[in-house]
Amino acid sequence: MFRNSLAALAVAISLTVPTAVPSFAEVAAFNMPVGSSLNNGRAITCGQGQRLLQNRGFRDVRRVNCRGPFFKYHTRRAGGRFEVTLNSRTARVVDIRRVRW
């Protein structure tokens, strides 16, 4: 008798407890694939790279590393924060990573 009432209680609780509904993650989509040329294949300076990214719709562009063959910038776009790496000799986008900083 105790088992029957315990089983009935378990069934009643399982039916009344709301179940978790999965939520969908938003994807920050924008049209700037890796390999995009920002300066028609010509070399750029660090400041030019910053301006080229701003002209492409990135906000709060900050220079992180402008030494060597690659320039790194931290920037915002489409509600997300990104680290964008440009080739200093060809002005091509080498890498785009979503970051948390």
C-alpha positions in Angstrom: 0.0 0.0 0.0 2.8 2.4 0.9 4.6 1.5 -2.4 1.4 2.2 -4.4 1.0 5.6 -2.9 4.7 6.4 -3.3 4.5 5.4 -7.0 1.4 7.5 -7.5 3.1 10.5 -5.9 6.2 10.0 -8.1 4.0 10.0 -11.2 2.1 13.1 -10.1 5.3 15.0 -9.4 6.8 14.0 -12.7 3.8 15.3 -14.6 3.6 18.6 -12.7 7.3 19.5 -12.9 8.0 21.6 -16.0 10.5 20.2 -18.3 13.5 22.2 -19.6 13.1 23.5 -23.1 16.3 23.8 -25.1 17.1 27.3 -26.3 18.8 28.0 -29.6 22.1 29.9 -29.6 22.5 32.9 -31.8 25.2 32.9 -34.4 26.9 36.2 -35.2 27.0 36.0 -39.0 28.7 38.4 -41.2 30.1 38.3 -44.7 33.9 38.4 -44.3 35.4 35.0 -44.9 39.0 34.1 -44.2 41.0 35.0 -47.3 39.2 38.2 -48.1 41.6 40.8 -49.5 41.1 44.3 -47.9 43.6 46.2 -49.9 43.8 44.5 -53.3 46.9 42.5 -52.4 49.0 45.5 -51.5 51.0 45.8 -48.2 49.6 47.8 -45.4 50.7 49.5 -42.2 49.1 48.7 -38.8 47.1 51.9 -38.9 45.8 51.2 -42.4 44.7 47.7 -41.3 42.8 49.3 -38.4 41.0 51.7 -40.8 40.3 48.9 -43.3 38.6 46.9 -40.6 36.6 49.9 -39.5 35.5 50.5 -43.1 34.3 46.9 -43.1 31.9 47.5 -40.2 34.0 46.5 -37.2 33.8 48.7 -34.2 36.2 49.4 -31.3 39.2 48.2 -33.4 42.2 47.9 -31.1 45.7 47.0 -32.2 47.0 44.0 -30.3 50.2 43.0 -32.2 51.6 44.8 -35.2 55.1 43.2 -35.4 56.1 40.7 -38.0 54.2 39.4 -41.0 50.8 39.4 -39.3 48.8 42.1 -37.6 46.3 41.2 -34.8 43.3 43.3 -33.8 40.6 43.0 -31.2 37.3 44.3 -32.4 33.5 44.0 -32.2 30.9 43.2 -34.8 27.4 41.8 -35.0 27.1 41.7 -31.2 30.3 39.6 -30.7 34.0 40.2 -29.9 36.6 39.0 -32.4 40.3 38.7 -32.9 41.1 39.4 -36.5 44.5 38.6 -38.0 45.6 40.3 -41.2 48.6 39.5 -43.4 50.7 42.7 -43.4 52.1 42.0 -46.9 48.9 41.2 -48.7 46.2 42.7 -46.4 44.3 39.4 -46.5 42.3 38.1 -43.5 44.2 35.2 -42.2 42.1 34.3 -39.1 38.9 35.4 -37.4 38.2 34.1 -33.9 35.4 34.8 -31.5 37.0 35.8 -28.1 36.0 36.7 -24.6 37.9 39.6 -23.2 
